Amino acid sequence: MSLTFLKDRSFLREVLTIALPISFQQLINASLNMIDVLMVGQLGETSIAALGLSNQVFFVFILLLFGTTSGMAIFTAQFWGKQEIDPIRKVLGMSILTTVGIAFLFTLIATIMPKTILGFYTNDKEVIEIGARYLRIVGLSYIPVALATSYIATMRSIQLIKLTVIATVTALIFKTILGYMLIFGIWIFPALGVEGAAIGTASGWVLELILLLILIYTGKTPLAANPLTFFSFDIAFFGRVLKTAFPALANEFFWSLGITTYNAVYAHISTDAIAAININATIEELAFVVFMGLGNACAVMVGNRIGAGKKEEAYETVRRVIILSVSAAWVIGIIVISLRGVVTSLYDLSPGGIHNVRMLMLMMSCTLWIRMFNFATFIGALRAGGDTRFALIMEICSIWLIGVPAAYIGAFVLHLPVYYVYLMVIIEEIFKVFVSAWRFKSRKWIHDLVNEPTF
């Protein structure tokens, strides 16, 4: 394993220029999400479970948006490598049309039938009632979230990352402060509990979109054009983009359904089990901060290099990011293990809940390097290189043929504690290590999508 690239200052400078702002954005997001769970956690394990299960709807929704926008960002990153602006705007228009359609469907689901959806995860009527009140409010912000996600994905692919950080971090701080005042009834605000958290969250997402648009147009960025020009693409070009983006969308759909199925299994073990899973998830999100930055930086750099015709540089970029990601995963895993006692002391948990959280954090820390290897190859190579069909097949097989059956066997056949069920689910990540490593080394994932007429 060659580490000579650590002396390549231009490479490290480029990685850090893209990765640090994204990691900072993710750090703020993860930290404030943990604060949200901490605040709601003062209301008890039932409220934590309700918030976590309600957010499963948003989880599926945001991953569908991510699949769509990241699939289309493959094109914008490669067009940026060629320094062609007009097709980038058109791809943004396609992204907006597609994501708003998805958002409209999820808005209907969240506002009209929240109890039906939550009934999939749990039979606890109190959890369902609290969660439904949260969903009806947050669901009203899904269309602004879709618009913001389309802009953010495009801005990242053309390296306007600092503007996305400003908008997102400001919105997150606003939603946390407003949520705090509405949850506990601070100053002139009434104490609304979980509904207060929902109002704060919805308001924050709307503010994020407003700030993005202000920054885009006042900064005279390449996206600061008449919005009508975004939709002046022809059907043939749209079809070409969708052909690549749809497998990424389908990938996120089946993956998110798999993850939400895992959470349904955890919730059926017990309410304190899903509460522990939700607490562990906030720590997991914090642990992922570094890797989100590295993975997204890798995707942008790979797309730019493929668009510029530098395929071997694209391969080498992924190899280097894999080494950085796996090394960082071991360090972060050790840190998380050492902080287990601190984390459990922050929540109002039963003795069983404390034990579950400590064990889940241990399992997560020990397997973090496996997941980060897969994340680097999946986001940085397969998806960024346009190999979305292969990625889709690998994801479906690993989750639905290995992960979900393992979760069901662990919970309902072997009746294992939640942390051992969580560990059984990791078997599918081990499968993906071998498959993704083989695909990466083959170089078959590198697809030049823009160096031929497309519109």
VOPAGU-2260 file (C-alpha; in pm, 1 decimal, decimal comma):
REM VOPAGU-2260
SITE   aa  ch    i         X         Y         Z
SITE  MET   A    0       0,0       0,0       0,0
SITE  SER   A    1     186,6     306,8    -125,2
SITE  LEU   A    2     160,2     622,5      86,5
SITE  THR   A    3     386,7     839,9    -130,1
SITE  PHE   A    4      82,2    1045,6    -232,7
SITE  LEU   A    5      93,7    1207,1     113,4
SITE  LYS   A    6     381,5    1415,0     -28,4
SITE  ASP   A    7     164,3    1532,7    -318,3
SITE  ARG   A    8      69,8    1877,2    -191,5
SITE  SER   A    9    -148,0    1968,7    -488,1
SITE  PHE   A   10    -361,4    1656,6    -438,2
SITE  LEU   A   11    -397,6    1709,8     -63,7
SITE  ARG   A   12    -476,5    2078,6    -117,5
SITE  GLU   A   13    -752,4    1991,9    -366,1
SITE  VAL   A   14    -898,5    1723,5    -138,9
SITE  LEU   A   15    -900,4    1952,8     163,2
SITE  THR   A   16   -1043,1    2247,5     -31,3
SITE  ILE   A   17   -1350,1    2039,2    -117,6
SITE  ALA   A   18   -1366,0    1805,4     182,9
SITE  LEU   A   19   -1322,1    2050,1     471,5
SITE  PRO   A   20   -1625,6    2269,9     396,6
SITE  ILE   A   21   -1844,1    1961,5     340,3
SITE  SER   A   22   -1714,4    1798,3     659,4
SITE  PHE   A   23   -1773,5    2118,9     853,7
SITE  GLN   A   24   -2127,6    2134,6     716,2
SITE  GLN   A   25   -2185,4    1772,1     814,2
SITE  LEU   A   26   -2031,3    1831,6    1157,5
SITE  ILE   A   27   -2273,3    2114,5    1230,6
SITE  ASN   A   28   -2562,2    1908,1    1094,9
SITE  ALA   A   29   -2471,8    1600,1    1299,5
SITE  SER   A   30   -2401,1    1802,4    1615,4
SITE  LEU   A   31   -2731,1    1986,4    1597,9
SITE  ASN   A   32   -2919,1    1665,3    1518,4
SITE  MET   A   33   -2767,9    1517,4    1832,9
SITE  ILE   A   34   -2880,5    1825,3    2025,6
SITE  ASP   A   35   -3232,6    1774,9    1884,5
SITE  VAL   A   36   -3234,4    1416,6    2011,5
SITE  LEU   A   37   -3091,9    1534,1    2345,5
SITE  MET   A   38   -3367,7    1794,5    2381,1
SITE  VAL   A   39   -3643,7    1552,5    2287,8
SITE  GLY   A   40   -3469,5    1291,6    2503,4
SITE  GLN   A   41   -3557,2    1495,2    2809,9
SITE  LEU   A   42   -3919,8    1403,8    2734,0
SITE  GLY   A   43   -3842,4    1030,9    2772,9
SITE  GLU   A   44   -3765,9     718,6    2564,8
SITE  THR   A   45   -4111,4     722,0    2401,8
SITE  SER   A   46   -4049,1    1066,5    2253,8
SITE  ILE   A   47   -3702,8     962,2    2134,2
SITE  ALA   A   48   -3855,3     657,8    1963,3
SITE  ALA   A   49   -4133,4     869,5    1806,6
SITE  LEU   A   50   -3888,2    1124,0    1668,6
SITE  GLY   A   51   -3657,6     853,5    1534,4
SITE  LEU   A   52   -3932,3     655,9    1362,0
SITE  SER   A   53   -4090,0     970,8    1215,3
SITE  ASN   A   54   -3753,6    1062,9    1070,9
SITE  GLN   A   55   -3745,3     728,5     889,1
SITE  VAL   A   56   -3990,0     881,8     640,2
SITE  PHE   A   57   -3755,9    1176,6     591,5
SITE  PHE   A   58   -3464,0     932,1     569,5
SITE  VAL   A   59   -3619,7     749,1     273,3
SITE  PHE   A   60   -3719,2    1082,0     117,8
SITE  ILE   A   61   -3377,0    1247,0     148,6
SITE  LEU   A   62   -3200,5     938,7      12,9
SITE  LEU   A   63   -3425,3     939,3    -293,9
SITE  LEU   A   64   -3332,5    1303,5    -343,2
SITE  PHE   A   65   -2966,1    1217,1    -291,2
SITE  GLY   A   66   -2985,1     935,2    -544,3
SITE  THR   A   67   -3149,2    1160,5    -802,7
SITE  THR   A   68   -2924,9    1461,8    -752,9
SITE  SER   A   69   -2599,7    1267,2    -719,9
SITE  GLY   A   70   -2686,7    1068,8   -1031,6
SITE  MET   A   71   -2739,3    1391,7   -1224,5
SITE  ALA   A   72   -2436,2    1555,6   -1061,3
SITE  ILE   A   73   -2223,4    1297,0   -1243,7
SITE  PHE   A   74   -2301,2    1501,6   -1554,4
SITE  THR   A   75   -2253,8    1843,6   -1395,7
SITE  ALA   A   76   -1913,9    1743,6   -1253,5
SITE  GLN   A   77   -1799,0    1615,9   -1592,3
SITE  PHE   A   78   -1935,0    1921,7   -1776,3
SITE  TRP   A   79   -1751,8    2139,0   -1524,7
SITE  GLY   A   80   -1433,7    1949,7   -1613,0
SITE  LYS   A   81   -1496,5    2063,6   -1971,7
SITE  GLN   A   82   -1591,6    2415,8   -1851,5
SITE  GLU   A   83   -1934,7    2404,3   -2020,1
SITE  ILE   A   84   -2194,6    2603,8   -1823,0
SITE  ASP   A   85   -2515,5    2586,9   -2026,7
SITE  PRO   A   86   -2565,6    2207,8   -1999,0
SITE  ILE   A   87   -2498,2    2232,0   -1623,1
SITE  ARG   A   88   -2796,2    2467,6   -1587,8
SITE  LYS   A   89   -3012,4    2232,4   -1791,0
SITE  VAL   A   90   -2918,7    1934,3   -1574,1
SITE  LEU   A   91   -3014,0    2145,0   -1270,7
SITE  GLY   A   92   -3356,3    2201,4   -1427,9
SITE  MET   A   93   -3400,4    1827,9   -1475,9
SITE  SER   A   94   -3300,9    1771,0   -1114,8
SITE  ILE   A   95   -3554,6    2026,4    -989,6
SITE  LEU   A   96   -3840,5    1872,2   -1188,2
SITE  THR   A   97   -3762,4    1521,9   -1066,8
SITE  THR   A   98   -3701,5    1602,4    -699,5
SITE  VAL   A   99   -4008,9    1823,6    -664,6
SITE  GLY   A  100   -4220,8    1536,7    -801,3
SITE  ILE   A  101   -4075,7    1304,2    -536,9
SITE  ALA   A  102   -4128,9    1567,8    -266,9
SITE  PHE   A  103   -4494,7    1614,6    -359,2
SITE  LEU   A  104   -4560,2    1241,5    -311,7
SITE  PHE   A  105   -4386,5    1233,9      28,4
SITE  THR   A  106   -4569,9    1547,6     140,3
SITE  LEU   A  107   -4900,4    1368,4      78,0
SITE  ILE   A  108   -4782,6    1059,9     266,3
SITE  ALA   A  109   -4656,9    1256,6     568,0
SITE  THR   A  110   -4958,4    1483,7     602,6
SITE  ILE   A  111   -5246,0    1251,8     509,2
SITE  MET   A  112   -5145,7     906,5     636,2
SITE  PRO   A  113   -4872,2     942,3     902,5
SITE  LYS   A  114   -5022,3     687,3    1142,6
SITE  THR   A  115   -5043,2     424,5     870,6
SITE  ILE   A  116   -4675,0     471,2     787,5
SITE  LEU   A  117   -4562,9     468,8    1150,2
SITE  GLY   A  118   -4768,2     153,0    1210,1
SITE  PHE   A  119   -4520,6     -27,0     986,1
SITE  TYR   A  120   -4248,3      31,4    1244,6
SITE  THR   A  121   -4419,7     -13,1    1578,6
SITE  ASN   A  122   -4738,6    -120,1    1756,2
SITE  ASP   A  123   -4685,1     131,0    2039,4
SITE  LYS   A  124   -4989,5     362,0    2010,0
SITE  GLU   A  125   -4829,5     643,6    2208,1
SITE  VAL   A  126   -4522,1     641,9    1982,3
SITE  ILE   A  127   -4747,6     647,2    1673,8
SITE  GLU   A  128   -4958,2     936,2    1807,6
SITE  ILE   A  129   -4658,4    1154,0    1894,0
SITE  GLY   A  130   -4480,8    1067,1    1569,7
SITE  ALA   A  131   -4786,5    1147,7    1356,8
SITE  ARG   A  132   -4808,2    1498,4    1502,3
SITE  TYR   A  133   -4440,8    1551,1    1415,7
SITE  LEU   A  134   -4475,4    1416,1    1061,0
SITE  ARG   A  135   -4776,3    1630,5     967,0
SITE  ILE   A  136   -4575,0    1945,6    1036,6
SITE  VAL   A  137   -4237,7    1844,8     892,4
SITE  GLY   A  138   -4401,9    1708,4     576,5
SITE  LEU   A  139   -4497,1    2062,4     474,7
SITE  SER   A  140   -4126,8    2145,5     423,3
SITE  TYR   A  141   -4043,9    1859,9     185,3
SITE  ILE   A  142   -4074,8    2060,3    -139,2
SITE  PRO   A  143   -3833,3    2334,0     -17,7
SITE  VAL   A  144   -3597,5    2054,5      89,8
SITE  ALA   A  145   -3613,1    1906,6    -262,7
SITE  LEU   A  146   -3530,0    2240,1    -426,4
SITE  ALA   A  147   -3241,7    2304,9    -184,9
SITE  THR   A  148   -3099,8    1953,6    -239,8
SITE  SER   A  149   -3097,2    2002,4    -618,8
SITE  TYR   A  150   -2908,9    2329,6    -587,5
SITE  ILE   A  151   -2663,7    2195,9    -327,9
SITE  ALA   A  152   -2570,3    1888,8    -537,2
SITE  THR   A  153   -2509,9    2105,8    -843,9
SITE  MET   A  154   -2311,9    2364,3    -648,0
SITE  ARG   A  155   -2088,5    2096,5    -496,9
SITE  SER   A  156   -2013,4    1944,2    -835,6
SITE  ILE   A  157   -1895,4    2283,8    -967,4
SITE  GLN   A  158   -1704,9    2352,6    -642,6
SITE  LEU   A  159   -1926,4    2628,5    -498,9
SITE  ILE   A  160   -1913,3    2448,5    -166,0
SITE  LYS   A  161   -1859,8    2745,2      66,6
SITE  LEU   A  162   -2195,3    2897,2     -30,4
SITE  THR   A  163   -2378,5    2574,1      53,0
SITE  VAL   A  164   -2202,9    2563,1     390,8
SITE  ILE   A  165   -2310,8    2918,6     477,6
SITE  ALA   A  166   -2675,2    2851,8     388,9
SITE  THR   A  167   -2700,1    2510,5     553,0
SITE  VAL   A  168   -2515,7    2595,2     875,2
SITE  THR   A  169   -2718,0    2915,2     924,2
SITE  ALA   A  170   -3043,5    2725,4     870,5
SITE  LEU   A  171   -2939,7    2445,2    1107,3
SITE  ILE   A  172   -2851,4    2687,4    1387,4
SITE  PHE   A  173   -3181,9    2868,3    1335,6
SITE  LYS   A  174   -3386,0    2547,4    1347,9
SITE  THR   A  175   -3208,5    2429,0    1663,2
SITE  ILE   A  176   -3264,1    2756,1    1851,6
SITE  LEU   A  177   -3627,4    2780,1    1740,9
SITE  GLY   A  178   -3683,2    2411,1    1821,7
SITE  TYR   A  179   -3535,9    2455,5    2170,5
SITE  MET   A  180   -3765,9    2748,8    2247,2
SITE  LEU   A  181   -4072,9    2565,9    2115,6
SITE  ILE   A  182   -3997,9    2231,3    2281,1
SITE  PHE   A  183   -3956,6    2374,7    2631,2
SITE  GLY   A  184   -4158,3    2699,4    2607,4
SITE  ILE   A  185   -3874,4    2952,3    2631,3
SITE  TRP   A  186   -3939,7    3330,4    2622,3
SITE  ILE   A  187   -4274,1    3408,7    2452,9
SITE  PHE   A  188   -4314,5    3063,7    2297,4
SITE  PRO   A  189   -4547,9    2788,3    2422,9
SITE  ALA   A  190   -4406,9    2449,0    2530,4
SITE  LEU   A  191   -4504,0    2223,4    2238,2
SITE  GLY   A  192   -4276,4    1924,3    2296,5
SITE  VAL   A  193   -4215,2    1711,1    1986,9
SITE  GLU   A  194   -4439,1    1939,0    1777,7
SITE  GLY   A  195   -4207,5    2228,2    1864,7
SITE  ALA   A  196   -3915,1    2027,4    1728,2
SITE  ALA   A  197   -4113,7    1974,2    1407,7
SITE  ILE   A  198   -4187,4    2345,2    1361,7
SITE  GLY   A  199   -3820,9    2431,0    1417,4
SITE  THR   A  200   -3708,0    2169,6    1165,1
SITE  ALA   A  201   -3957,5    2273,8     895,2
SITE  SER   A  202   -3872,4    2642,2     938,6
SITE  GLY   A  203   -3500,8    2568,0     911,0
SITE  TRP   A  204   -3535,9    2385,0     579,2
SITE  VAL   A  205   -3736,3    2670,4     427,9
SITE  LEU   A  206   -3474,7    2921,1     542,5
SITE  GLU   A  207   -3198,8    2710,5     384,4
SITE  LEU   A  208   -3359,6    2737,3      40,2
SITE  ILE   A  209   -3410,7    3112,1      73,1
SITE  LEU   A  210   -3046,4    3166,4     173,4
SITE  LEU   A  211   -2917,5    2947,9    -111,5
SITE  LEU   A  212   -3106,3    3149,3    -371,9
SITE  ILE   A  213   -2989,1    3478,7    -223,7
SITE  LEU   A  214   -2624,3    3364,8    -225,7
SITE  ILE   A  215   -2645,4    3221,3    -578,1
SITE  TYR   A  216   -2782,9    3538,7    -734,0
SITE  THR   A  217   -2602,2    3803,1    -528,8
SITE  GLY   A  218   -2274,8    3617,4    -585,5
SITE  LYS   A  219   -2338,0    3604,0    -963,7
SITE  THR   A  220   -2249,4    3235,2    -976,9
SITE  PRO   A  221   -2281,8    3022,4   -1293,1
SITE  LEU   A  222   -2629,1    2922,7   -1168,3
SITE  ALA   A  223   -2745,4    3286,1   -1142,9
SITE  ALA   A  224   -2951,5    3275,3   -1461,1
SITE  ASN   A  225   -3317,2    3310,3   -1552,6
SITE  PRO   A  226   -3473,4    2994,4   -1399,4
SITE  LEU   A  227   -3675,6    2940,7   -1717,2
SITE  THR   A  228   -3351,7    2865,3   -1903,4
SITE  PHE   A  229   -3298,5    2566,0   -1673,4
SITE  PHE   A  230   -3591,4    2392,3   -1840,0
SITE  SER   A  231   -3496,3    2456,9   -2205,1
SITE  PHE   A  232   -3349,5    2109,1   -2253,0
SITE  ASP   A  233   -3469,7    1863,6   -2515,5
SITE  ILE   A  234   -3619,9    1523,7   -2438,4
SITE  ALA   A  235   -3324,2    1331,0   -2582,5
SITE  PHE   A  236   -3081,1    1500,0   -2342,9
SITE  PHE   A  237   -3319,8    1447,0   -2050,3
SITE  GLY   A  238   -3347,3    1079,0   -2140,3
SITE  ARG   A  239   -2970,9    1043,6   -2151,6
SITE  VAL   A  240   -2931,8    1197,0   -1806,8
SITE  LEU   A  241   -3216,5     989,9   -1661,4
SITE  LYS   A  242   -3061,9     672,5   -1802,3
SITE  THR   A  243   -2763,0     730,1   -1575,9
SITE  ALA   A  244   -2946,2     892,3   -1283,7
SITE  PHE   A  245   -3232,3     643,1   -1255,0
SITE  PRO   A  246   -3017,0     351,6   -1131,9
SITE  ALA   A  247   -2876,6     586,7    -863,9
SITE  LEU   A  248   -3232,9     682,1    -766,1
SITE  ALA   A  249   -3341,0     318,2    -759,8
SITE  ASN   A  250   -3027,0     232,1    -563,0
SITE  GLU   A  251   -3112,4     481,6    -289,7
SITE  PHE   A  252   -3476,4     371,6    -290,3
SITE  PHE   A  253   -3398,1       3,8    -230,8
SITE  TRP   A  254   -3115,0      86,0       9,0
SITE  SER   A  255   -3331,0     324,3     214,4
SITE  LEU   A  256   -3612,0      68,0     226,0
SITE  GLY   A  257   -3360,1    -183,0     352,0
SITE  ILE   A  258   -3232,1      51,5     623,5
SITE  THR   A  259   -3583,8     147,0     728,1
SITE  THR   A  260   -3670,7    -225,0     740,9
SITE  TYR   A  261   -3377,7    -272,8     977,2
SITE  ASN   A  262   -3524,0       0,6    1198,6
SITE  ALA   A  263   -3865,1    -164,5    1187,6
SITE  VAL   A  264   -3700,6    -485,1    1310,8
SITE  TYR   A  265   -3520,5    -295,5    1588,6
SITE  ALA   A  266   -3846,1    -121,4    1689,0
SITE  HIS   A  267   -4029,8    -453,4    1713,2
SITE  ILE   A  268   -3763,7    -581,2    1953,5
SITE  SER   A  269   -3867,1    -309,2    2202,1
SITE  THR   A  270   -3920,0      65,8    2236,2
SITE  ASP   A  271   -3599,0     104,6    2436,2
SITE  ALA   A  272   -3413,8     -86,7    2160,4
SITE  ILE   A  273   -3517,3     160,5    1888,8
SITE  ALA   A  274   -3446,1     449,5    2127,0
SITE  ALA   A  275   -3090,4     312,6    2167,5
SITE  ILE   A  276   -3058,2     274,3    1789,7
SITE  ASN   A  277   -3160,5     638,3    1743,1
SITE  ILE   A  278   -2904,5     758,6    1997,8
SITE  ASN   A  279   -2633,7     547,3    1834,8
SITE  ALA   A  280   -2736,8     690,1    1497,0
SITE  THR   A  281   -2659,7    1044,2    1612,4
SITE  ILE   A  282   -2310,7     934,6    1721,2
SITE  GLU   A  283   -2270,1     744,7    1396,1
SITE  GLU   A  284   -2360,2    1059,2    1203,6
SITE  LEU   A  285   -2091,3    1251,9    1391,3
SITE  ALA   A  286   -1839,4     975,7    1318,0
SITE  PHE   A  287   -1925,0     993,5     948,7
SITE  VAL   A  288   -1841,1    1365,0     922,7
SITE  VAL   A  289   -1486,3    1311,7     795,8
SITE  PHE   A  290   -1592,4    1045,7     547,9
SITE  MET   A  291   -1874,7    1251,9     399,9
SITE  GLY   A  292   -1619,8    1518,7     319,8
SITE  LEU   A  293   -1367,5    1274,4     174,0
SITE  GLY   A  294   -1628,0    1078,8     -24,0
SITE  ASN   A  295   -1790,1    1384,8    -177,3
SITE  ALA   A  296   -1452,2    1542,3    -251,8
SITE  CYS   A  297   -1350,5    1221,8    -425,3
SITE  ALA   A  298   -1671,5    1218,1    -631,0
SITE  VAL   A  299   -1622,0    1576,9    -749,1
SITE  MET   A  300   -1253,8    1521,8    -833,8
SITE  VAL   A  301   -1323,2    1195,7   -1015,4
SITE  GLY   A  302   -1604,7    1352,5   -1219,7
SITE  ASN   A  303   -1389,4    1651,3   -1311,4
SITE  ARG   A  304   -1100,7    1426,3   -1418,4
SITE  ILE   A  305   -1315,5    1194,1   -1628,4
SITE  GLY   A  306   -1473,3    1495,9   -1799,2
SITE  ALA   A  307   -1124,6    1627,1   -1873,2
SITE  GLY   A  308   -1024,1    1288,2   -2020,0
SITE  LYS   A  309    -788,1    1195,9   -1732,3
SITE  LYS   A  310    -914,1     846,8   -1649,9
SITE  GLU   A  311    -596,9     714,8   -1485,6
SITE  GLU   A  312    -589,6    1016,9   -1254,3
SITE  ALA   A  313    -950,0     940,6   -1160,7
SITE  TYR   A  314    -853,0     585,3   -1061,6
SITE  GLU   A  315    -555,7     704,8    -855,8
SITE  THR   A  316    -771,7     964,2    -679,6
SITE  VAL   A  317   -1009,6     693,7    -555,8
SITE  ARG   A  318    -722,7     470,5    -442,8
SITE  ARG   A  319    -579,4     750,2    -232,4
SITE  VAL   A  320    -913,9     842,9     -76,5
SITE  ILE   A  321    -979,1     477,7      16,7
SITE  ILE   A  322    -649,5     468,0     209,6
SITE  LEU   A  323    -728,8     795,9     388,2
SITE  SER   A  324   -1083,4     682,6     474,0
SITE  VAL   A  325    -990,7     343,9     618,7
SITE  SER   A  326    -706,0     493,0     823,5
SITE  ALA   A  327    -932,2     765,3     963,7
SITE  ALA   A  328   -1201,1     505,8    1046,3
SITE  TRP   A  329    -971,7     323,3    1288,8
SITE  VAL   A  330    -880,1     645,0    1469,1
SITE  ILE   A  331   -1241,8     761,9    1497,9
SITE  GLY   A  332   -1356,1     417,7    1609,4
SITE  ILE   A  333   -1115,8     425,6    1904,7
SITE  ILE   A  334   -1238,3     773,7    2001,4
SITE  VAL   A  335   -1603,9     664,0    1993,3
SITE  ILE   A  336   -1533,2     362,2    2215,3
SITE  SER   A  337   -1366,3     585,3    2474,1
SITE  LEU   A  338   -1666,8     821,7    2486,3
SITE  ARG   A  339   -1942,9     565,8    2549,3
SITE  GLY   A  340   -1983,7     655,8    2915,7
SITE  VAL   A  341   -2006,3    1026,7    2839,1
SITE  VAL   A  342   -2276,0     972,4    2575,2
SITE  THR   A  343   -2503,0     754,0    2788,9
SITE  SER   A  344   -2484,2    1003,4    3076,7
SITE  LEU   A  345   -2650,7    1268,4    2857,7
SITE  TYR   A  346   -2982,4    1084,3    2819,6
SITE  ASP   A  347   -3267,9     984,7    3049,2
SITE  LEU   A  348   -3239,2     608,5    2988,0
SITE  SER   A  349   -3324,7     289,2    3172,8
SITE  PRO   A  350   -3034,8      58,8    3274,1
SITE  GLY   A  351   -3122,9    -165,5    2978,8
SITE  GLY   A  352   -3119,1     134,4    2744,6
SITE  ILE   A  353   -2774,9     238,6    2869,8
SITE  HIS   A  354   -2636,5    -111,0    2807,7
SITE  ASN   A  355   -2786,4    -118,9    2456,8
SITE  VAL   A  356   -2631,4     216,4    2364,6
SITE  ARG   A  357   -2286,9     120,1    2496,6
SITE  MET   A  358   -2287,2    -209,0    2304,7
SITE  LEU   A  359   -2417,7     -48,9    1984,5
SITE  MET   A  360   -2142,5     213,3    1996,3
SITE  LEU   A  361   -1885,6     -65,0    2042,9
SITE  MET   A  362   -2018,7    -260,5    1744,4
SITE  MET   A  363   -2033,6      50,9    1528,3
SITE  SER   A  364   -1677,5     153,5    1615,0
SITE  CYS   A  365   -1526,4    -187,0    1538,1
SITE  THR   A  366   -1693,0    -212,5    1195,0
SITE  LEU   A  367   -1659,7     152,2    1089,1
SITE  TRP   A  368   -1356,7      86,4     866,3
SITE  ILE   A  369   -1552,2    -170,9     662,0
SITE  ARG   A  370   -1835,2      71,7     594,5
SITE  MET   A  371   -1593,9     352,5     505,6
SITE  PHE   A  372   -1412,6     138,3     251,6
SITE  ASN   A  373   -1748,2      72,7      87,2
SITE  PHE   A  374   -1851,8     437,2     107,3
SITE  ALA   A  375   -1531,3     555,2     -60,6
SITE  THR   A  376   -1555,1     303,9    -345,8
SITE  PHE   A  377   -1931,3     342,2    -387,5
SITE  ILE   A  378   -1957,2     724,6    -387,3
SITE  GLY   A  379   -1606,4     808,8    -504,4
SITE  ALA   A  380   -1574,0     547,4    -778,5
SITE  LEU   A  381   -1886,4     361,3    -888,5
SITE  ARG   A  382   -2133,2     649,5    -870,8
SITE  ALA   A  383   -1893,3     930,0    -963,8
SITE  GLY   A  384   -1769,6     721,6   -1255,6
SITE  GLY   A  385   -2122,8     667,8   -1389,2
SITE  ASP   A  386   -2127,3     295,4   -1301,2
SITE  THR   A  387   -2474,3     329,0   -1150,3
SITE  ARG   A  388   -2623,8       6,6   -1286,4
SITE  PHE   A  389   -2358,5    -213,0   -1130,7
SITE  ALA   A  390   -2389,5     -20,0    -803,4
SITE  LEU   A  391   -2765,9     -77,0    -805,4
SITE  ILE   A  392   -2734,3    -453,0    -853,3
SITE  MET   A  393   -2468,3    -480,6    -581,2
SITE  GLU   A  394   -2674,6    -277,7    -334,0
SITE  ILE   A  395   -2998,8    -469,6    -390,9
SITE  CYS   A  396   -2829,9    -806,7    -357,7
SITE  SER   A  397   -2634,2    -717,7     -44,5
SITE  ILE   A  398   -2923,7    -563,1     147,2
SITE  TRP   A  399   -3218,0    -776,8      41,3
SITE  LEU   A  400   -3044,4   -1113,2       3,5
SITE  ILE   A  401   -2809,2   -1079,0     302,4
SITE  GLY   A  402   -2881,2    -784,5     535,2
SITE  VAL   A  403   -3259,1    -799,7     576,1
SITE  PRO   A  404   -3274,7   -1181,6     617,3
SITE  ALA   A  405   -2992,1   -1158,7     873,0
SITE  ALA   A  406   -3183,7    -893,4    1069,5
SITE  TYR   A  407   -3501,9   -1102,9    1074,5
SITE  ILE   A  408   -3318,8   -1418,9    1177,3
SITE  GLY   A  409   -3132,4   -1237,6    1453,7
SITE  ALA   A  410   -3441,8   -1065,0    1596,2
SITE  PHE   A  411   -3725,3   -1313,4    1545,0
SITE  VAL   A  412   -3558,6   -1655,7    1519,1
SITE  LEU   A  413   -3258,8   -1626,3    1748,2
SITE  HIS   A  414   -3417,2   -1351,3    1965,9
SITE  LEU   A  415   -3083,9   -1172,5    2003,4
SITE  PRO   A  416   -3036,6    -836,3    2177,6
SITE  VAL   A  417   -3055,8    -534,3    1946,5
SITE  TYR   A  418   -2676,4    -486,0    1936,6
SITE  TYR   A  419   -2615,7    -838,6    1807,8
SITE  VAL   A  420   -2887,0    -794,3    1545,0
SITE  TYR   A  421   -2708,0    -472,4    1442,5
SITE  LEU   A  422   -2384,8    -671,7    1411,1
SITE  MET   A  423   -2552,6    -937,9    1195,2
SITE  VAL   A  424   -2665,3    -666,2     955,5
SITE  ILE   A  425   -2297,1    -574,1     899,3
SITE  ILE   A  426   -2253,8    -907,2     715,8
SITE  GLU   A  427   -2390,0    -737,5     402,7
SITE  GLU   A  428   -2116,7    -470,9     427,1
SITE  ILE   A  429   -1852,2    -744,3     435,6
SITE  PHE   A  430   -1999,0    -889,1     114,3
SITE  LYS   A  431   -1979,2    -546,7     -50,2
SITE  VAL   A  432   -1610,5    -505,5      41,1
SITE  PHE   A  433   -1510,9    -794,2    -186,5
SITE  VAL   A  434   -1743,0    -700,1    -472,9
SITE  SER   A  435   -1666,6    -327,6    -473,6
SITE  ALA   A  436   -1290,0    -388,3    -444,1
SITE  TRP   A  437   -1301,8    -619,6    -747,2
SITE  ARG   A  438   -1503,4    -367,6    -949,3
SITE  PHE   A  439   -1275,5     -81,0    -853,3
SITE  LYS   A  440    -959,6    -265,1    -958,2
SITE  SER   A  441   -1116,9    -363,7   -1290,8
SITE  ARG   A  442   -1153,8       6,1   -1391,9
SITE  LYS   A  443   -1483,1     -87,0   -1560,9
SITE  TRP   A  444   -1658,1     176,0   -1347,8
SITE  ILE   A  445   -1502,1     464,1   -1543,0
SITE  HIS   A  446   -1757,5     598,9   -1794,3
SITE  ASP   A  447   -1702,7     921,2   -1992,2
SITE  LEU   A  448   -2055,8    1056,9   -2031,7
SITE  VAL   A  449   -1998,2    1405,0   -2174,1
SITE  ASN   A  450   -1731,5    1390,0   -2443,1
SITE  GLU   A  451   -1984,3    1330,1   -2715,4
SITE  PRO   A  452   -2291,6    1529,1   -2835,1
SITE  THR   A  453   -2573,4    1514,7   -2577,5
SITE  PHE   A  454   -2805,0    1805,1   -2670,6
